[in-house]
Amino acid sequence: MSWLADSYLTAGEVEQAATVTGRALDLSSGVASVRPRERLAPVLRRLGEHQALPAVADVLDRARA
């Protein structure tokens, strides 16, 4: 899902990228491995450029929690 989110960002589909990233965060929350979170880090950084959008701000807040 992180690759899909990254692809959406590259295509300029920021809100869709935020939606997919949020789902990836949900799925990785119960995983003991740090790898999913490490893979999402670059996507979250790129989303940070669009934090004025409510969907992005929500995902960034969830990622900080």
PyMOL commands that set and color helices and strands:
alter all, ss='L'
color gray80, all
select helices_A, chain A and resi 2-10+14-28+35-50+54-64
alter helices_A, ss='H'
color red, helices_A
deselect
rebuild
show_as cartoon
